[in-house]
Amino acid sequence: MFAQHRPEAERTVEHEAVEDLREFLSSFPDPSQKRMVYTLLADGMDSARRPHHAAKAQALLNGHAAMDPAGAS
């Protein structure tokens, strides 16, 4: 929502990448699909030798799994 109000000149490549990633992640409605995508994201960050970022992505995955109303892990 805020990106729509940001002047075009202030939209950096990083902002566009975040929007693309947000759109991509939201295209997986099933909780098991979301877990798979977040796992791949964390693994990619770990492979890029960014363990701090990988841990953050894994924490998001764990938080999402904890909030899954179906109780699947």
Backbone bond lengths (Angstrom), bond angles and torsions (degrees), N, CA, C in turn:
res aa  C-N    CA-C-N  psi(-1)  N-CA   C-N-CA  omega(-1)  CA-C   N-CA-C  phi
1 M - - - 1.435 - - 1.535 110.38 -
2 F 1.344 116.55 -44.38 1.455 119.42 -178.51 1.528 111.32 -68.77
3 A 1.342 116.91 -31.15 1.461 119.74 -179.78 1.515 111.29 -61.85
4 Q 1.307 117.65 -30.80 1.457 121.04 179.51 1.528 111.27 -66.81
5 H 1.312 117.83 -26.49 1.461 122.13 -178.22 1.520 112.35 -93.90
6 R 1.320 117.10 -6.20 1.459 121.30 -179.87 1.530 107.93 -79.70
7 P 1.331 117.60 129.69 1.463 119.59 177.38 1.535 110.67 -57.78
8 E 1.296 115.66 145.34 1.470 121.41 -177.10 1.526 111.78 -54.06
9 A 1.329 117.35 -37.66 1.468 121.19 -178.51 1.528 112.39 -65.16
10 E 1.331 117.94 -21.99 1.467 121.53 -179.02 1.529 112.70 -92.76
11 R 1.310 118.06 -1.84 1.468 121.21 179.96 1.525 108.82 -85.32
12 T 1.306 115.65 108.75 1.461 120.84 -179.85 1.522 109.76 -89.09
13 V 1.299 115.49 172.16 1.461 121.14 176.42 1.531 109.51 -58.77
14 E 1.332 116.74 -38.55 1.459 120.31 179.46 1.526 111.46 -62.65
15 H 1.331 116.42 -41.25 1.467 119.76 177.73 1.519 110.63 -61.46
16 E 1.320 116.48 -44.44 1.461 120.51 179.53 1.530 111.02 -64.75
17 A 1.336 116.33 -39.07 1.465 120.01 178.71 1.530 111.05 -63.84
18 V 1.317 116.71 -40.34 1.461 120.90 177.89 1.526 110.43 -63.10
19 E 1.315 116.54 -42.17 1.468 120.21 178.09 1.522 111.02 -63.65
20 D 1.346 116.71 -42.28 1.462 120.18 177.91 1.527 110.58 -63.26
21 L 1.323 116.56 -43.58 1.463 120.56 179.40 1.521 111.25 -64.59
22 R 1.322 117.09 -41.64 1.463 121.35 178.25 1.526 110.51 -60.83
23 E 1.319 116.52 -44.69 1.469 120.99 178.46 1.532 110.78 -63.27
24 F 1.332 116.44 -42.47 1.462 121.55 179.13 1.520 110.98 -61.72
25 L 1.328 116.87 -48.91 1.468 120.52 -178.29 1.522 111.67 -63.14
26 S 1.310 117.25 -36.99 1.459 119.47 -179.19 1.529 112.30 -74.42
27 S 1.330 117.66 -10.73 1.462 120.27 179.29 1.526 112.51 -79.65
28 F 1.322 117.45 -1.62 1.461 122.82 177.84 1.523 108.72 -111.65
29 P 1.341 118.73 90.35 1.456 121.31 -174.41 1.535 114.08 -76.06
30 D 1.310 117.52 -27.58 1.459 120.88 -176.38 1.530 110.24 -75.95
31 P 1.340 118.22 132.68 1.476 120.40 -179.18 1.530 113.63 -55.82
32 S 1.325 117.86 -36.33 1.470 118.83 179.80 1.529 110.58 -68.67
33 Q 1.324 117.30 -33.94 1.458 120.63 175.72 1.524 110.28 -66.53
34 K 1.340 116.17 -43.34 1.462 119.97 179.02 1.531 110.71 -60.86
35 R 1.334 117.37 -42.21 1.468 120.61 178.10 1.523 110.24 -60.59
36 M 1.333 116.79 -42.77 1.457 120.59 -179.85 1.536 110.56 -61.72
37 V 1.326 116.76 -46.24 1.458 120.74 -177.40 1.528 110.89 -65.51
38 Y 1.331 117.69 -43.09 1.465 120.49 178.79 1.527 111.31 -66.77
39 T 1.322 117.16 -34.37 1.466 120.80 176.33 1.522 110.05 -64.58
40 L 1.336 117.07 -44.38 1.468 120.74 177.40 1.526 110.81 -63.04
41 L 1.315 116.83 -39.79 1.456 120.94 178.23 1.533 110.92 -61.99
42 A 1.322 115.92 -47.58 1.467 120.09 179.17 1.528 111.05 -63.36
43 D 1.333 116.82 -41.71 1.472 120.17 179.00 1.527 111.11 -63.46
44 G 1.335 116.74 -40.26 1.460 120.25 178.27 1.522 111.86 -64.02
45 M 1.312 116.15 -40.61 1.467 120.24 177.99 1.521 110.72 -65.64
46 D 1.315 115.84 -39.42 1.467 120.24 178.24 1.529 110.26 -65.31
47 S 1.333 116.79 -42.22 1.468 120.88 178.43 1.517 111.86 -64.33
48 A 1.330 116.27 -29.02 1.468 121.00 177.85 1.525 111.41 -82.73
49 R 1.319 115.37 10.10 1.476 122.63 -179.71 1.520 111.73 58.18
50 R 1.322 113.15 46.56 1.466 121.01 174.90 1.524 107.71 -124.20
51 P 1.339 117.02 67.75 1.463 120.05 -173.97 1.530 113.61 -62.06
52 H 1.320 117.20 -31.89 1.470 119.74 179.41 1.530 110.07 -64.27
53 H 1.328 116.14 -44.37 1.464 120.18 178.68 1.531 110.78 -67.88
54 A 1.326 116.13 -39.20 1.471 120.12 177.98 1.522 110.54 -61.27
55 A 1.324 116.89 -40.85 1.469 120.86 178.80 1.523 110.70 -64.63
56 K 1.330 116.95 -37.87 1.463 120.41 177.96 1.533 110.87 -65.98
57 A 1.330 116.86 -41.97 1.468 120.36 177.98 1.523 110.20 -65.07
58 Q 1.325 116.43 -39.37 1.469 120.23 178.23 1.526 110.15 -65.54
59 A 1.321 116.85 -38.33 1.471 119.95 177.95 1.525 110.57 -63.97
60 L 1.331 116.72 -38.74 1.465 119.68 175.14 1.518 110.58 -61.30
61 L 1.315 115.65 -43.07 1.464 120.92 178.01 1.521 110.12 -60.96
62 N 1.311 117.02 -46.17 1.460 120.69 -179.41 1.517 111.18 -64.59
63 G 1.328 117.80 -39.74 1.448 121.09 177.46 1.509 111.76 -65.96
64 H 1.322 116.33 -38.81 1.464 120.58 178.59 1.524 109.89 -66.11
65 A 1.313 117.23 -41.97 1.464 120.93 179.86 1.523 110.74 -65.08
66 A 1.346 116.13 -35.65 1.454 119.67 -179.76 1.528 111.27 -68.85
67 M 1.344 116.69 -28.53 1.450 120.90 -179.19 1.519 112.14 -90.53
68 D 1.335 118.22 -3.89 1.463 122.32 -178.70 1.511 109.85 -63.47
69 P 1.338 119.31 114.09 1.465 121.29 -177.06 1.527 112.88 -65.59
70 A 1.329 118.23 -20.97 1.461 120.12 179.61 1.522 111.20 -76.45
71 G 1.328 116.12 -16.20 1.455 120.00 178.55 1.521 113.42 80.16
72 A 1.339 117.73 8.98 1.464 120.65 179.91 1.518 108.90 -76.90
73 S 1.310 117.43 147.47 1.458 121.66 177.32 1.494 111.16 -119.74
